[in-house]
Amino acid sequence: MRLDRLLQRMVHNWPVKAMSLAAAALLFLFHRISTLEERYFSVPIEILVDDALAPATPFPRTARITVRGERGSVFRIIEDDIEVYADFSIHTAEGIFKEPVQYYKKGSALEADFFELTIDPLELTLNLERKLSKTVPVKERLTGYPEKGYELGQYFIEPKEIVIEGPRSHMDGITEVWTEEIDINGAAGNIDMLVSLDLDNSYISSTEHQMVRFSGFVQETRITRTYDPVPIVLFDVPENVSIRSTLPSGEIKAQGPLLRIDELTSNDVILTADCSGITDSGTYSIPVLANVPDGIIVLSYNPTSIEIQVQTEGAE
């Protein structure tokens, strides 16, 4: 009898009681959801393709990951714990294909008790083309100038050629590869450095080299300058000799380092004639020599000799 009463009480107004239980469950669930934490981060998408093919059009390189769950679990997860990929390796011919974006967990993500993990985008569409490779020369991209008075002489790139590869449509027309800018501004000594390649196309890659070596020899700039007029200086003239001729002026063409040449004054570049051989009145042909500071090379000068009339004291 008591059991019957208990059953009657349990089923009495059962729709209301069922709704109450459902409402309680929903309230509990909503409360649980409202206390969950969300975290967002981006991870790279690994694209798996057949070795003979390569993507030829733009596609998302990263995926947005949303993780919801208990605060303690969610914030233990780091980007490296979720790896995202899209597998196109089943396709072996050129064409446009669509595949889902998938993921797998590792590290802290395997232990975390999170409520939900979502990925954006959910799928990728790729235009796959046949992969080509070719050998092309490497060209240097120089910028700036060496320090004043210096210049870049011989320079070399090693290796001179590299092998590049990429989808068919992007490889067409590529005949060379440039380096990133090589700044030689202000250089006053030899240069030896590693330089990255500037492929200028995200679909093209180098199969062996990401960097090349640049070697350059910076040397003093040498210039040629003509000095005109240049005085002719007589020396070792005997005390009893008087010069009766008007001395001409001359010119000197010299070569040397730019900075050294710029420092020269009119007193540094002269022509000289040795008069120590004069012994009597008369006309003499005297050899002329060019005199310049050390480090300067005389290319030519004029005159190479002069004629002078002299008179000794007491001579009529």
RABELKA-V964212 format. One record per pair of residues at least 6 apart in sequence whose C-alpha atoms are under 6 Angstrom apart, sorted by the first residue. I is the first residue (numbers start at 1). J is the second residue. Records with the same first field share a line. If there is no record, write none. Layout:
# RABELKA-V964212
I: J + J
This chain:
# RABELKA-V964212
36: 69 + 70
37: 68 + 69 + 70 + 71
38: 67 + 68
39: 66 + 67
40: 65 + 66
41: 64 + 65
42: 63 + 64 + 65
43: 62 + 63
44: 61 + 62
45: 61 + 62 + 84 + 85
46: 85
47: 85 + 86
48: 87 + 88 + 89
49: 88 + 89
50: 89
52: 130 + 131
53: 129 + 130 + 131
54: 128 + 129 + 131 + 167
55: 127 + 128
56: 127 + 128 + 167
57: 127
63: 120
64: 119 + 120
65: 118 + 119
66: 117 + 118
67: 116 + 117
68: 114 + 115 + 116
69: 114 + 115
73: 112 + 113
77: 108 + 109
81: 105 + 106 + 107 + 109
82: 105
83: 103 + 104
84: 102 + 103
85: 101 + 102
86: 101
94: 128 + 129
95: 127 + 128
96: 126 + 127
97: 125 + 126
98: 124 + 125
99: 123 + 124
100: 122 + 123
101: 122 + 123
129: 167
130: 167 + 168
131: 166 + 167 + 168
132: 165 + 166 + 168
133: 164 + 165
134: 163 + 164
135: 162 + 163
136: 161 + 162 + 175 + 176
137: 160 + 161 + 176
138: 160 + 161 + 177 + 178
139: 178
140: 178 + 179
141: 179 + 181 + 182
142: 181 + 182
143: 182 + 183
144: 183 + 184 + 185
145: 184 + 185
146: 184 + 185 + 186 + 187
147: 186 + 187 + 188
149: 220 + 221 + 258 + 259
150: 219 + 220 + 221
151: 218 + 219 + 221
152: 217 + 218
153: 217 + 218
154: 217
155: 215 + 216
156: 214 + 215
157: 213 + 214
158: 212 + 213
163: 206 + 207
164: 205 + 206 + 207
165: 204 + 205
166: 203 + 204
178: 198
179: 196 + 197 + 198
180: 196 + 197 + 198
189: 218
190: 216 + 217 + 218
191: 215 + 216
192: 214 + 215
193: 213 + 214
194: 212 + 213
195: 211 + 212
196: 211
197: 211
220: 257
221: 257 + 258
222: 256 + 257 + 258
223: 255 + 256 + 258
224: 254 + 255
225: 253 + 254
226: 252 + 253
227: 251 + 252
228: 251
229: 249 + 250 + 251
230: 249 + 250 + 251 + 270
231: 249 + 270
232: 249 + 271 + 272
233: 272
234: 272 + 273
235: 274 + 275
236: 275 + 276
237: 275 + 276
240: 312 + 313
241: 311 + 312
242: 310 + 311
243: 310
244: 309 + 310
245: 308 + 309
250: 302 + 303
251: 301 + 302
252: 301
253: 299 + 300
254: 297 + 298 + 299
255: 296 + 297
256: 296
268: 292
269: 291 + 292
270: 291
271: 289 + 290 + 291
272: 288 + 289
273: 288
280: 312
281: 310 + 311 + 312
282: 309 + 310
283: 308 + 309
284: 307 + 308
285: 306 + 307
286: 305 + 306
287: 305
288: 304 + 305
